Amino acid sequence: MSSPMTAIETTGTIDEDQKLRLDRKLPIKGPQRVRVIVLYPIDDEKIDENEWLYAASHNPAFDFLKESTEDIYTIDDGEPFRDEV
């Protein structure tokens, strides 16, 4: 069983060596292991559709969709959509 966790929001910079440098000291006594989530702006022009699809299909947040209990529909369910334009 894992211990309860809390969060601290702060800012920092990724340097040339790809190391995270925080803008201020953390209010945590160390040394101790921590989990880090890094949020950064993305350049939409650099990410193509295949990268998005790969990221979504490999994201563990969607692993529940692989369970057999999620297969509740068959090819015979529903009705085909026909656009009348």
C-alpha positions in Angstrom: 0.0 0.0 0.0 1.4 3.4 -0.9 1.5 6.3 1.5 -0.9 9.3 1.0 0.7 12.1 -1.0 0.4 15.8 -1.2 1.4 18.3 -3.9 3.4 21.5 -4.1 3.2 23.8 -7.1 6.3 25.7 -8.1 8.2 26.9 -11.2 11.5 26.1 -12.6 13.6 25.8 -15.7 14.9 22.9 -17.7 18.6 23.6 -18.4 20.9 22.6 -21.3 21.6 19.3 -19.6 17.9 18.5 -19.3 18.0 18.9 -15.6 15.2 20.6 -13.7 16.2 23.7 -11.7 13.6 25.0 -9.3 13.1 28.7 -8.8 12.9 28.3 -5.0 13.7 25.8 -2.3 11.0 23.3 -1.4 9.4 23.2 2.1 10.3 19.5 2.5 13.0 18.0 4.6 15.3 15.6 2.7 16.8 13.6 1.5 13.7 11.7 0.3 12.2 10.3 -2.9 9.5 12.3 -4.6 7.3 12.0 -7.7 7.6 14.9 -10.2 5.0 15.9 -12.8 6.4 18.5 -15.3 3.9 20.6 -17.2 5.2 22.6 -20.2 3.8 24.4 -23.2 3.7 22.4 -26.4 4.2 23.6 -29.9 1.1 22.3 -31.8 2.9 22.5 -35.1 5.5 20.0 -34.0 3.1 17.2 -33.0 1.4 15.3 -35.8 -1.7 13.2 -35.5 0.3 9.9 -35.4 2.1 11.1 -32.3 -1.1 12.0 -30.6 -2.6 8.6 -31.4 0.4 6.8 -30.2 0.4 8.8 -26.9 -3.3 8.1 -26.3 -3.1 4.4 -27.1 -0.1 3.9 -24.8 -1.4 6.0 -21.9 -2.1 3.8 -18.9 -5.1 6.1 -18.0 -7.1 4.2 -20.7 -6.0 0.6 -19.7 -9.5 0.0 -18.4 -10.7 0.0 -22.0 -8.8 -3.2 -22.6 -10.8 -5.2 -20.0 -13.4 -7.6 -21.4 -16.1 -6.0 -19.3 -15.8 -2.9 -21.5 -16.8 -4.9 -24.6 -20.6 -4.3 -24.3 -21.4 -3.6 -27.9 -21.4 -5.9 -31.0 -21.4 -5.1 -34.7 -25.2 -5.7 -34.7 -25.8 -2.9 -32.1 -27.1 0.5 -33.3 -28.1 1.8 -36.7 -25.9 3.0 -39.5 -25.7 6.8 -39.9 -26.4 8.1 -43.4 -25.9 11.7 -44.0 -28.6 13.1 -46.3 -26.5 16.0 -47.7 
